[in-house]
Amino acid sequence: MAERTLPALFEESVHKYPNNIMLWDHDGNSYIGRSYRAIHENVVTLAAGLLHIGIEKGDRIALISEGRGDWVIAELAILYTGAVNVPVSVKIDEPGDLKFRLLHSECKCVFISSSQRSKISVIKSDLPYLERVILFDSADDLQKDEIFVNSLVQLGKQLLSKEPDAVAKSLANLKEDDYANICYTSGTTADPKGIILSHRNFTANVEQSTALLPITEDFTSLLILPWDHAFAHTAGIYILLNKGASMAAVQIGKTPMETLRNIPKNIKEIRPTFLLSVPSLAKNFRKNIEKGIREKGRTTEKLFNFALNIAYDYNGLGYNRGSGTRKLKYPLYRLFDRILFSKIRESFGGRLQFFIGGGALLDLELQRFFYALGIPMLQGYGLTESAPVISANVPSVHKLGSSGKVVKNLDIRICDEKGNNLPYNTSGEIVVRGENVMVGYWKNEKATNEAIRDGWLYTGDLGYLSEDGFLYVLGRSKSLLISNDGEKYSPEGIEEALVEHSPYIDQIMLYNNQSLYTVALVVPNKEALLRYAREAKLAMDSDETIKKLLLLIESEILKFKEGGAVAGMFPERWIPSAIAVLGEGFTEQNHFLNSTLKMVRGKITEYYRSRIDFLYTTGGKEVCNHQNVNIIRKW
């Protein structure tokens, strides 16, 4: 059998789809496309350039750049030499964090964009393994250890003119079990762990994913997520590449914020057939849609909300769409789809068929919202250690609220704390085994042995399987709430529901560490609360108004308690009995969210320890306590 490597996968696509556009990059005016044949030539000459400067099989090379065509070309060139890519997030700003990754992986070279260059400049004198810095962009102050990527390509051409089969020899030595990537975890509780993924880990997961989600060569996606992100890496780059489809990079702005602002414009230009998303992006999309509706006036807003409810009823949970009495709403649903929802789809380019959601859990109401618009946001589940896709909802088979069906050729178990298998509909740790499961953690045998036992990957995530084969993911086992009698519960579903059911809560983190009751840190939706105050003609400089706003936030949580509108959704002991209103949200910048936009609970708890402790006092349990009042007063 031929070696199932990433270069072999690419070579096959170049052979099948030589003239298809593979990569779209924005030149500042419009998108320019490059074919599979052209990209192949770029990859081979760059790989030859790496061989020319002494890169050998097994060497590690870091890649630090925003998403762009050069990113994929560089990774493939690294892999063609037999070297290992170490993709590093551009969001890592702390010099110590970047230094750890490059030092720990013993990187010999680093590809880097101009906006990231200064990060390497301040630490490279302390990186003994680093020999070369390869610049994607031109610079006037080239240092002696730096080389432009174009110059490296010229060196590659020189090598190929003398040794035409130089790159082919490297490919001939490449095995599917060789390492392809070392991807570092966020390192929120300890030093980051380097997840080793082999070529076969990636190609197996591409096979698994495409068996579940048929992709055809006419598909195009704008890759919004960071390209080093495991989800974007496999579900974006390699799944598309495998089928001769196209991928486009977001137009890079002068600042990260400007790049973000380019996304809506780029979507209209590329007109993607599907998009990868994470909850934070989904929420931003929804916020912008609802803002546009509000700006059209109260009548339009009321009509839109009425149309949403009709669509929610008709769609059900997806698998039962239009069934039973739901079919009676079809004519009205079709009318609203034509006069309202289709106009919104035009803002996404008019060709968008669906989103695939990864990363953190995507709340059900958000899924129902996009489903109503006719562009379903289908939840998937995975982790970098599984390359990463474990399960996914897809257009042909889906159930909103679940994480979909498990991919083919992957064994799955739900286990209790002793490793015993649990029956359907019983929650426990998700444990998987398959060719997509990582090799292990780089230079960390202890962590590897804890994560992989007898070939099974213990994910650390809680979930259950339904009898009809859908996987439901409940959250991380390490983030469990623990009551005073030792009972445990995952908070993530409650947190999502609280945000989902309240326009006045932006973020929330529940806390209970063997205490009598659960408490919460609440990031309020300041804009929505101020709008409420304006519409109610309340004076913001009044203590009475501040108390009304705090009671309004509290009332949103009381909905989940006895007598509330959604009582019974969760056990009452886990619904917070006291809340601390925060003045700052959880973001990557303050390190309260990691690079995959999940809350760093330990760091948040440590930072707000005094606020949490206060919530367990008699005064703190009152929502209108002086701490909360002072936070709102600063608005």
ZAMARGU-4260 file (C-alpha; in steps of 0.2 Angstrom, whole numbers, plus 5000, padded with zeros to 4 digits):
<rodrens>
0) 5000/5000/5000 | 5006/5018/4996 | 5011/5028/5011 | 4996/5039/5016 | 5005/5055/5019
5) 4999/5073/5017 | 5010/5076/5002 | 5003/5060/4994 | 4986/5067/4997 | 4991/5084/4988
10) 5000/5075/4974 | 4984/5065/4970 | 4973/5081/4970 | 4986/5090/4959 | 4984/5075/4947
15) 4965/5075/4947 | 4962/5094/4948 | 4977/5103/4940 | 4967/5118/4934 | 4955/5120/4949
20) 4958/5136/4959 | 4966/5130/4976 | 4970/5146/4985 | 4962/5164/4984 | 4972/5178/4991
25) 4967/5196/4992 | 4979/5209/4984 | 4970/5224/4992 | 4959/5227/4977 | 4952/5209/4973
30) 4954/5191/4975 | 4968/5182/4965 | 4966/5163/4962 | 4980/5151/4960 | 4978/5133/4953
35) 4983/5117/4961 | 4996/5115/4947 | 5003/5132/4951 | 5003/5129/4970 | 5012/5112/4967
40) 5026/5121/4958 | 5027/5134/4972 | 5028/5120/4985 | 5041/5110/4976 | 5053/5125/4973
45) 5051/5131/4991 | 5054/5113/4998 | 5070/5112/4987 | 5075/5129/4995 | 5073/5121/5012
50) 5084/5107/5007 | 5097/5119/5000 | 5099/5127/5017 | 5101/5110/5026 | 5084/5105/5032
55) 5083/5087/5035 | 5069/5074/5039 | 5063/5076/5057 | 5069/5094/5059 | 5056/5106/5067
60) 5051/5122/5058 | 5039/5134/5066 | 5025/5144/5056 | 5019/5160/5063 | 5007/5170/5052
65) 4990/5175/5048 | 4980/5164/5036 | 4986/5167/5018 | 4991/5156/5003 | 5009/5157/5009
70) 5004/5148/5025 | 4998/5132/5016 | 5013/5133/5003 | 5025/5134/5018 | 5017/5119/5027
75) 5017/5108/5012 | 5035/5113/5008 | 5040/5108/5026 | 5031/5092/5024 | 5039/5088/5007
80) 5056/5089/5015 | 5051/5076/5029 | 5052/5090/5042 | 5039/5094/5055 | 5028/5109/5055
85) 5026/5118/5072 | 5011/5130/5069 | 5010/5144/5082 | 4995/5155/5085 | 4998/5173/5080
90) 4988/5177/5096 | 5002/5172/5107 | 5010/5189/5113 | 5019/5184/5128 | 5038/5182/5124
95) 5040/5168/5137 | 5025/5158/5129 | 5032/5159/5112 | 5050/5155/5118 | 5044/5140/5127
100) 5036/5133/5111 | 5051/5136/5100 | 5063/5130/5113 | 5054/5115/5118 | 5051/5109/5100
105) 5069/5114/5096 | 5064/5123/5080 | 5078/5125/5067 | 5069/5138/5057 | 5053/5149/5058
110) 5042/5155/5044 | 5035/5172/5049 | 5024/5187/5043 | 5029/5205/5044 | 5016/5208/5058
115) 5024/5194/5069 | 5042/5197/5065 | 5045/5208/5081 | 5040/5194/5092 | 5054/5183/5086
120) 5066/5197/5086 | 5066/5199/5105 | 5068/5181/5109 | 5079/5173/5095 | 5095/5177/5104
125) 5089/5164/5118 | 5084/5151/5105 | 5100/5140/5103 | 5092/5128/5090 | 5086/5142/5079
130) 5096/5145/5063 | 5085/5154/5051 | 5071/5166/5051 | 5061/5165/5034 | 5051/5181/5030
135) 5035/5180/5020 | 5036/5199/5017 | 5050/5211/5012 | 5059/5222/5024 | 5073/5235/5023
140) 5082/5229/5038 | 5086/5211/5034 | 5096/5203/5048 | 5110/5190/5045 | 5100/5176/5050
145) 5085/5181/5040 | 5080/5177/5022 | 5065/5182/5011 | 5055/5167/5006 | 5057/5173/4988
150) 5076/5171/4990 | 5073/5154/4997 | 5063/5149/4981 | 5077/5155/4970 | 5089/5144/4980
155) 5077/5130/4977 | 5077/5133/4958 | 5096/5132/4958 | 5096/5115/4967 | 5082/5108/4956
160) 5092/5113/4940 | 5107/5103/4947 | 5097/5089/4955 | 5080/5088/4947 | 5074/5074/4959
165) 5080/5081/4975 | 5063/5084/4982 | 5056/5067/4975 | 5070/5058/4985 | 5064/5067/5001
170) 5046/5061/4997 | 5051/5044/4994 | 5058/5043/5011 | 5042/5049/5019 | 5032/5037/5029
175) 5014/5039/5035 | 5019/5037/5053 | 5031/5051/5052 | 5027/5066/5062 | 5019/5080/5052
180) 5014/5093/5066 | 5018/5097/5084 | 5003/5108/5089 | 5004/5116/5106 | 4990/5117/5119
185) 4985/5134/5126 | 4994/5129/5143 | 4982/5137/5154 | 4986/5127/5169 | 5004/5122/5166
190) 5017/5122/5152 | 5009/5119/5135 | 5009/5102/5129 | 5015/5098/5111 | 5003/5087/5102
195) 5012/5076/5090 | 5001/5072/5074 | 5007/5060/5061 | 5004/5061/5043 | 4992/5046/5045
200) 4983/5055/5059 | 4978/5069/5047 | 4975/5058/5032 | 4964/5046/5042 | 4954/5061/5049
205) 4952/5068/5031 | 4945/5051/5026 | 4933/5050/5041 | 4927/5068/5039 | 4924/5067/5021
210) 4914/5050/5023 | 4903/5060/5034 | 4902/5076/5025 | 4903/5075/5006 | 4914/5089/4999
215) 4914/5092/4980 | 4927/5101/4969 | 4915/5116/4967 | 4915/5120/4986 | 4923/5136/4992
220) 4926/5142/5009 | 4933/5158/5017 | 4944/5151/5031 | 4939/5163/5045 | 4947/5154/5059
225) 4966/5155/5063 | 4974/5142/5051 | 4985/5134/5065 | 4968/5130/5074 | 4966/5111/5072
230) 4948/5113/5067 | 4953/5125/5052 | 4968/5114/5048 | 4959/5098/5045 | 4941/5103/5041
235) 4946/5118/5031 | 4963/5116/5022 | 4965/5097/5020 | 4947/5092/5017 | 4945/5105/5004
240) 4962/5101/4996 | 4958/5082/4996 | 4943/5086/4984 | 4950/5099/4973 | 4940/5113/4981
245) 4945/5131/4985 | 4950/5140/5000 | 4951/5158/5003 | 4961/5169/5015 | 4953/5184/5024
250) 4961/5200/5018 | 4974/5205/5031 | 4972/5222/5038 | 4984/5234/5046 | 4977/5228/5063
255) 4969/5213/5069 | 4953/5223/5071 | 4954/5229/5053 | 4956/5211/5047 | 4940/5206/5057
260) 4931/5220/5049 | 4936/5213/5032 | 4926/5197/5035 | 4909/5203/5029 | 4916/5211/5014
265) 4927/5195/5009 | 4912/5184/5012 | 4902/5194/4999 | 4917/5193/4987 | 4921/5174/4989
270) 4903/5169/4990 | 4907/5153/5000 | 4897/5137/5000 | 4901/5133/5018 | 4910/5141/5033
275) 4919/5135/5048 | 4914/5144/5064 | 4916/5145/5083 | 4903/5152/5095 | 4910/5169/5097
280) 4910/5171/5078 | 4892/5165/5077 | 4887/5177/5090 | 4895/5191/5081 | 4886/5186/5065
285) 4869/5185/5074 | 4872/5202/5083 | 4875/5211/5067 | 4860/5203/5059 | 4849/5208/5073
290) 4856/5226/5073 | 4852/5227/5055 | 4834/5222/5058 | 4832/5234/5072 | 4838/5248/5062
295) 4824/5245/5050 | 4811/5250/5063 | 4800/5241/5076 | 4788/5234/5063 | 4801/5225/5054
300) 4809/5219/5070 | 4792/5212/5076 | 4789/5204/5059 | 4806/5196/5059 | 4804/5189/5077
305) 4787/5182/5072 | 4795/5174/5056 | 4809/5166/5067 | 4796/5158/5079 | 4787/5151/5064
310) 4803/5144/5057 | 4808/5137/5074 | 4792/5128/5075 | 4793/5121/5057 | 4811/5116/5059
315) 4810/5107/5075 | 4827/5099/5079 | 4832/5097/5061 | 4829/5078/5060 | 4810/5080/5062
320) 4809/5096/5051 | 4791/5098/5044 | 4785/5082/5052 | 4768/5080/5059 | 4758/5096/5062
325) 4773/5106/5058 | 4770/5104/5039 | 4755/5115/5041 | 4767/5130/5044 | 4776/5127/5028
330) 4767/5140/5017 | 4770/5153/5030 | 4788/5148/5032 | 4791/5148/5014 | 4784/5166/5013
335) 4795/5173/5026 | 4810/5164/5019 | 4807/5173/5002 | 4803/5190/5009 | 4815/5190/5024
340) 4828/5176/5026 | 4834/5176/5008 | 4839/5194/5010 | 4850/5189/5025 | 4858/5175/5015
345) 4863/5187/5002 | 4874/5196/5014 | 4883/5179/5016 | 4886/5179/4997 | 4870/5170/4992
350) 4878/5153/4990 | 4881/5148/5008 | 4873/5131/5012 | 4879/5128/5030 | 4891/5132/5044
355) 4900/5119/5053 | 4903/5124/5071 | 4918/5118/5081 | 4928/5123/5097 | 4917/5127/5112
360) 4899/5120/5113 | 4887/5130/5102 | 4870/5134/5111 | 4854/5127/5104 | 4845/5143/5102
365) 4860/5150/5091 | 4859/5134/5081 | 4840/5136/5079 | 4842/5155/5074 | 4854/5151/5059
370) 4843/5135/5054 | 4828/5147/5053 | 4838/5158/5041 | 4841/5144/5029 | 4860/5142/5033
375) 4861/5129/5047 | 4875/5130/5059 | 4879/5112/5062 | 4888/5107/5078 | 4903/5096/5078
380) 4915/5089/5091 | 4933/5085/5092 | 4950/5090/5100 | 4968/5093/5093 | 4973/5076/5100
385) 4961/5067/5088 | 4967/5078/5073 | 4953/5084/5077 | 4936/5078/5071 | 4927/5065/5082
390) 4909/5068/5077 | 4898/5081/5067 | 4881/5085/5062 | 4880/5087/5043 | 4866/5093/5031
395) 4860/5075/5027 | 4860/5069/5045 | 4858/5081/5060 | 4850/5084/5077 | 4851/5101/5084
400) 4858/5101/5102 | 4869/5086/5098 | 4887/5085/5092 | 4881/5074/5078 | 4886/5056/5073
405) 4903/5049/5076 | 4915/5048/5061 | 4918/5031/5052 | 4932/5020/5058 | 4933/5027/5075
410) 4928/5017/5091 | 4920/5027/5105 | 4915/5023/5123 | 4907/5032/5137 | 4916/5028/5153
415) 4914/5030/5172 | 4928/5036/5183 | 4934/5018/5184 | 4935/5015/5165 | 4919/5005/5165
420) 4908/5006/5149 | 4891/5016/5152 | 4875/5012/5143 | 4866/5024/5131 | 4860/5041/5138
425) 4871/5039/5153 | 4885/5053/5154 | 4903/5049/5157 | 4920/5053/5150 | 4921/5052/5131
430) 4935/5039/5126 | 4940/5036/5108 | 4952/5024/5097 | 4956/5026/5079 | 4970/5031/5067
435) 4967/5049/5069 | 4972/5048/5088 | 4988/5057/5091 | 5005/5049/5093 | 5007/5057/5110
440) 5014/5073/5118 | 5031/5079/5113 | 5044/5076/5126 | 5031/5072/5139 | 5029/5054/5142
445) 5019/5056/5158 | 5006/5066/5150 | 5005/5054/5135 | 5003/5039/5147 | 4989/5048/5156
450) 4980/5053/5140 | 4982/5037/5130 | 4979/5020/5138 | 4979/5004/5129 | 4977/5013/5113
455) 4962/5023/5119 | 4962/5042/5120 | 4954/5049/5136 | 4947/5065/5131 | 4943/5073/5148
460) 4926/5078/5140 | 4910/5072/5147 | 4896/5066/5136 | 4884/5053/5132 | 4877/5043/5116
465) 4859/5042/5112 | 4851/5026/5106 | 4850/5033/5088 | 4869/5036/5088 | 4870/5055/5091
470) 4884/5061/5103 | 4880/5074/5116 | 4895/5083/5124 | 4892/5091/5141 | 4909/5099/5145
475) 4926/5097/5152 | 4927/5085/5167 | 4940/5097/5175 | 4927/5111/5175 | 4914/5102/5186
480) 4904/5110/5199 | 4905/5100/5216 | 4892/5102/5229 | 4895/5101/5248 | 4889/5083/5248
485) 4901/5078/5234 | 4889/5078/5219 | 4897/5084/5203 | 4889/5093/5188 | 4896/5101/5172
490) 4892/5119/5171 | 4894/5123/5153 | 4877/5118/5147 | 4869/5129/5161 | 4880/5143/5156
495) 4876/5142/5138 | 4857/5141/5142 | 4858/5157/5154 | 4866/5167/5140 | 4855/5159/5127
500) 4839/5164/5136 | 4844/5182/5141 | 4848/5197/5131 | 4855/5205/5146 | 4869/5192/5150
505) 4884/5191/5138 | 4895/5179/5148 | 4894/5169/5164 | 4905/5157/5174 | 4897/5146/5187
510) 4907/5141/5203 | 4904/5129/5216 | 4918/5120/5225 | 4910/5109/5239 | 4899/5124/5245
515) 4881/5125/5250 | 4876/5134/5234 | 4882/5139/5217 | 4887/5157/5213 | 4891/5165/5196
520) 4902/5179/5189 | 4891/5188/5176 | 4897/5199/5162 | 4882/5209/5158 | 4876/5215/5140
525) 4879/5233/5144 | 4871/5239/5127 | 4855/5229/5130 | 4853/5235/5148 | 4856/5253/5143
530) 4843/5252/5129 | 4831/5245/5142 | 4834/5259/5153 | 4832/5272/5139 | 4816/5264/5133
535) 4809/5263/5151 | 4814/5282/5153 | 4825/5278/5168 | 4839/5290/5174 | 4856/5281/5174
540) 4862/5292/5188 | 4849/5286/5200 | 4853/5272/5213 | 4835/5266/5210 | 4839/5263/5191
545) 4855/5254/5196 | 4845/5242/5207 | 4832/5239/5194 | 4845/5234/5182 | 4853/5222/5194
550) 4836/5215/5198 | 4833/5213/5180 | 4849/5203/5178 | 4844/5192/5193 | 4827/5189/5186
555) 4835/5181/5170 | 4843/5168/5181 | 4827/5166/5192 | 4819/5160/5176 | 4828/5143/5179
560) 4822/5141/5197 | 4805/5135/5203 | 4791/5145/5196 | 4802/5152/5182 | 4798/5151/5164
565) 4811/5138/5160 | 4811/5129/5178 | 4816/5111/5178 | 4829/5112/5163 | 4843/5109/5176
570) 4844/5103/5194 | 4840/5119/5205 | 4855/5116/5216 | 4867/5121/5201 | 4857/5137/5196
575) 4867/5152/5204 | 4860/5159/5220 | 4872/5174/5221 | 4880/5184/5207 | 4895/5195/5205
580) 4892/5208/5191 | 4909/5211/5182 | 4915/5227/5173 | 4926/5217/5161 | 4922/5203/5149
585) 4932/5187/5147 | 4944/5189/5132 | 4960/5182/5125 | 4968/5199/5129 | 4966/5197/5148
590) 4969/5178/5146 | 4952/5173/5153 | 4949/5165/5136 | 4961/5153/5128 | 4966/5153/5110
595) 4951/5142/5106 | 4940/5154/5115 | 4936/5143/5130 | 4935/5151/5147 | 4951/5148/5158
600) 4942/5144/5173 | 4956/5143/5185 | 4963/5160/5180 | 4946/5168/5181 | 4943/5160/5198
605) 4960/5166/5205 | 4958/5183/5199 | 4940/5185/5206 | 4943/5175/5222 | 4938/5190/5233
610) 4922/5193/5223 | 4918/5174/5224 | 4921/5173/5243 | 4910/5188/5246 | 4896/5179/5237
615) 4896/5167/5251 | 4892/5180/5264 | 4875/5186/5269 | 4878/5203/5261 | 4885/5196/5245
620) 4870/5185/5242 | 4860/5200/5239 | 4861/5206/5221 | 4860/5224/5225 | 4876/5223/5236
625) 4888/5237/5236 | 4900/5229/5224 | 4888/5226/5210 | 4880/5243/5213 | 4898/5251/5211
630) 4901/5241/5194 | 4885/5248/5186 | 4887/5265/5193 | 4903/5267/5183 | 4893/5265/5167
</rodrens>
